[in-house]
Amino acid sequence: MVISGIGLSTPEEPKDVKNFIKSVRAGLGESPNMDYDSLAVWSFNRLPKYLWKLWGDELIKRGITWQKFLRILKLHTIDIVEWALRDSLSWEELVKRIEKSIDSYSRSGNR
């Protein structure tokens, strides 16, 4: 399936990445803590690496470097928390939201 706008395919949901994020979060304790949620999501950049491996070549063609890609994903930290830790956001919706930001930054020249 190709995402509208920029021609990226919707990758298969990385259940191993999701499970890793849940495992890291569990290791940080059970108390509700937004900082711990964010730390778990960004541990070892597992999700960004997964997406970059699949999309990187196309993103580079659009002027989006690895560093800029990380900044775009940072805007979606809460979405990633909702997908990975709360199971309240589908993978498809998460990818759609990320794609919308990528498309916006690609077209607006904010490179």
Secondary structure, DSSP 8 states (H G I E B T S, - for coil): -B-TTT--B-----HHHHHHHHHHHHHT-SS--HHHHHHHHHGGGHHHHHHHHHHHHHHHHTT--HHHHHHHHHTTHHHHHHHHTS--S-HHHHHHHHHHHHHHHHHHT--
